[in-house]
Amino acid sequence: MTRVAILGGGPGGYEAALVAAQLGAEVTLVDRDGVGGSTVLTDCVPSKTLIATAEVATDAAESSELGVVLGDDAVRVDLARVNARVQRLAAAQSADTTATVERAGVRIVRGTGRLAPGDRVLVDLNDGGTDELVADVALVATGARPRVLRDAEPDGERILTWEQVYDLQELPERLIVVGSGVTGAEFASGYNALGSDVVLVSSRDRVLPGEDADAALVLEDVFARRGLTVLSRSRAASVKRVGDGVVVTLSDGRTVEGTHCLMAVGSVPNTESLGLAECGVAVDEQGFITVDKVSRTSGRGVYAAGDCTGVLMLASVAAMQGRTAMWHALGDAVRPLDLKTVAANVFTAPEIATVGWSQAAVDSGEIDARAVKLPLATNARAKMQGIKDGFVKLFCRPGTGIVVGGVVVAPRASELIYPISLAVEASLTVDQLARAFTVYPSLSGSVAEAARRLRHRG
Ligand SMILES: Cc1cc2nc3c(=O)[nH]c(=O)nc-3n(C[C@H](O)[C@H](O)[C@H](O)COP(=O)(O)OP(=O)(O)OC[C@H]3O[C@@H](n4cnc5c(N)ncnc54)[C@H](O)[C@@H]3O)c2cc1C
């Protein structure tokens, strides 16, 4: 029986554990902070739970056009209750995942693990003491943590990382979010909807520099309309606590005052003290473990998955890398990871979902594709629901009409991207996408309509 040891119980680790157990291996999962990992305990699950409340608050605040009359107090959010719910839900999700993994026959060891020569894994147990495992196959899936700037040390009260916001008992009156990538934009959008006065400090020309430019423009318009201030081309040099508030000093000397500051300036991999060098596992200059498309590292019998590889920092990708590692290691059918089929979503209001090739790749000539962009304002269901912002964008190959990518900006874009994702994965043509029935009236009707437009533009 192949002995598999996995370091890290996030989606990279626990999904791998499930596959390995299914394939008949003897599996040990070593985890330090709780099965489910940062995904469940501090990152993805808590933030999307908080945003679920923000969505309801947004809908309520914007419902007067639909004839809903709210009381004088408008919409008020009790953050202590929201955060208690977030923490309950995260703990329950971790317990569910633990039970699923144990039911599959995986042994869970609670502690901090590291690799050692001789196919060994050494563990400092959380309860004290040590353990030593021998493994034919090891998977490192230890994740990442928030990057901390030297002059902006979080104190857990006023200067916060995204892991610390769920201890807040009251809504920040004026929240400065530093960083306008996906995490910064999501929290800025969320707290704005919950009722905070939000300032987003962005070092770039626009928010979400890595996303579709048209989508980012829609979001910037919505932010401006909702009173969220974006300071673009503004780099935070330091963040200091002053009394009951914070002062963010920008690199050009300007200062921004707030009651709280949330730092969202990227992640660093948890790859120190793992014995990687001793076991021949190469990392890049930022410490991310180098892997190939089947999650192999340069160390013999050692695989890696998830945020510690820096390939694409998403829970779904971590899970796929972990499964792929086990399929490969245990001799099952395996397909190399294809990032061009990954669907991703930014959980702002509206949401921004993408899959496949991007507009930037089309514009730079990296791929030859035709594009159509259909504003949601023309969609009957959107009109009925009072949705004014957003669009569906579709890319297809010029000759064959094969769908190669798409962008959806809409409420619940994360759900609407699925037909496009399916089309990209299965190499469906715009003809096929256009021919499938959609419900009338529905937002997904715009996906089919976009396909019809591309079909008629030879
Ligand atoms: C605020 C935020 C929101 C996000 N939202 C989404 C989203 O909506 N959708 C999405 O797809 N992605 C989202 N992500 C990204 C997603 O959370 C990560 O990509 C995902 O957590 C990566 O999973 P992982 O398995 O690599 O690591 P993690 O989930 O970080 O798990 C790693 C585990 O390893 C443990 N560990 C570390 N070192 C050791 C050691 N030496 N020994 C034993 N255990 C160890 C840790 O305690 C942790 O439990 C979000 C990220 C952030 C920051």
The ligand as a Tripos MOL2 file, in Angstrom:
@<TRIPOS>MOLECULE
LIG
   53    58     1     0     0
SMALL
NO_CHARGES

@<TRIPOS>ATOM
      1 C1         -9.7930   37.1590    1.6460 C.3       1 LIG1
      2 C2         -9.6890   36.0440    0.6670 C.ar      1 LIG1
      3 C3        -10.7950   35.5910    0.0010 C.ar      1 LIG1
      4 C4        -10.6910   34.5410   -0.9090 C.ar      1 LIG1
      5 N1        -11.8050   34.1320   -1.5820 N.ar      1 LIG1
      6 C5        -11.7010   33.1390   -2.4850 C.ar      1 LIG1
      7 C6        -12.8370   32.7380   -3.2350 C.ar      1 LIG1
      8 O1        -13.9150   33.2900   -3.0800 O.2       1 LIG1
      9 N2        -12.7120   31.7090   -4.1040 N.ar      1 LIG1
     10 C7        -11.5100   31.0720   -4.2950 C.ar      1 LIG1
     11 O2        -11.4430   30.1330   -5.1110 O.2       1 LIG1
     12 N3        -10.4140   31.4550   -3.6230 N.ar      1 LIG1
     13 C8        -10.4800   32.4620   -2.7230 C.ar      1 LIG1
     14 N4         -9.3730   32.8670   -2.0370 N.ar      1 LIG1
     15 C9         -8.1220   32.1380   -2.2340 C.3       1 LIG1
     16 C10        -8.1180   30.8440   -1.4170 C.3       1 LIG1
     17 O3         -8.4440   31.1210   -0.0760 O.3       1 LIG1
     18 C11        -6.7560   30.1680   -1.4910 C.3       1 LIG1
     19 O4         -6.3870   30.0330   -2.8320 O.3       1 LIG1
     20 C12        -6.8110   28.8090   -0.8140 C.3       1 LIG1
     21 O5         -6.9490   28.9990    0.5640 O.3       1 LIG1
     22 C13        -5.5780   27.9870   -1.0750 C.3       1 LIG1
     23 O6         -5.7280   26.7420   -0.4800 O.3       1 LIG1
     24 P1         -4.4820   25.9130    0.0380 P.3       1 LIG1
     25 O7         -4.9460   24.4960    0.2180 O.co2     1 LIG1
     26 O8         -3.3150   26.1540   -0.8190 O.co2     1 LIG1
     27 O9         -4.0880   26.5440    1.4390 O.3       1 LIG1
     28 P2         -4.8700   27.0210    2.7180 P.3       1 LIG1
     29 O10        -6.3390   27.0490    2.5470 O.co2     1 LIG1
     30 O11        -4.1620   28.2550    3.1300 O.co2     1 LIG1
     31 O12        -4.5460   25.8690    3.7750 O.3       1 LIG1
     32 C14        -3.2400   25.6010    4.2020 C.3       1 LIG1
     33 C15        -3.2660   24.8510    5.5180 C.3       1 LIG1
     34 O13        -1.9570   24.4000    5.7970 O.3       1 LIG1
     35 C16        -1.6980   24.5570    7.1750 C.3       1 LIG1
     36 N5         -0.2450   24.5760    7.3670 N.ar      1 LIG1
     37 C17         0.6340   25.5660    7.0580 C.ar      1 LIG1
     38 N6          1.8920   25.1660    7.3400 N.ar      1 LIG1
     39 C18         1.7970   23.9090    7.8380 C.ar      1 LIG1
     40 C19         2.7370   22.9540    8.2730 C.ar      1 LIG1
     41 N7          4.0470   23.1980    8.2680 N.pl3     1 LIG1
     42 N8          2.2880   21.7560    8.7050 N.ar      1 LIG1
     43 C20         0.9620   21.4760    8.7170 C.ar      1 LIG1
     44 N9          0.0260   22.3340    8.2990 N.ar      1 LIG1
     45 C21         0.4440   23.5310    7.8520 C.ar      1 LIG1
     46 C22        -2.4050   25.8380    7.5270 C.3       1 LIG1
     47 O14        -2.6510   25.8800    8.8810 O.3       1 LIG1
     48 C23        -3.6890   25.7070    6.7010 C.3       1 LIG1
     49 O15        -4.6430   25.0020    7.4480 O.3       1 LIG1
     50 C24        -9.4330   33.9370   -1.1370 C.ar      1 LIG1
     51 C25        -8.2970   34.3930   -0.4720 C.ar      1 LIG1
     52 C26        -8.4060   35.4470    0.4190 C.ar      1 LIG1
     53 C27        -7.1730   35.9430    1.1070 C.3       1 LIG1
@<TRIPOS>BOND
     1     1     2 1
     2     2     3 ar
     3     2    52 ar
     4     3     4 ar
     5     4     5 ar
     6     4    50 ar
     7     5     6 ar
     8     6     7 ar
     9     6    13 1
    10     7     8 2
    11     7     9 ar
    12     9    10 ar
    13    10    11 2
    14    10    12 ar
    15    12    13 ar
    16    13    14 ar
    17    14    15 1
    18    14    50 ar
    19    15    16 1
    20    16    17 1
    21    16    18 1
    22    18    19 1
    23    18    20 1
    24    20    21 1
    25    20    22 1
    26    22    23 1
    27    23    24 1
    28    24    25 2
    29    24    26 1
    30    24    27 1
    31    27    28 1
    32    28    29 2
    33    28    30 1
    34    28    31 1
    35    31    32 1
    36    32    33 1
    37    33    34 1
    38    33    48 1
    39    34    35 1
    40    35    36 1
    41    35    46 1
    42    36    37 ar
    43    36    45 ar
    44    37    38 ar
    45    38    39 ar
    46    39    40 ar
    47    39    45 ar
    48    40    41 1
    49    40    42 ar
    50    42    43 ar
    51    43    44 ar
    52    44    45 ar
    53    46    47 1
    54    46    48 1
    55    48    49 1
    56    50    51 ar
    57    51    52 ar
    58    52    53 1
@<TRIPOS>SUBSTRUCTURE
     1 LIG1         1 GROUP 0 **** ****
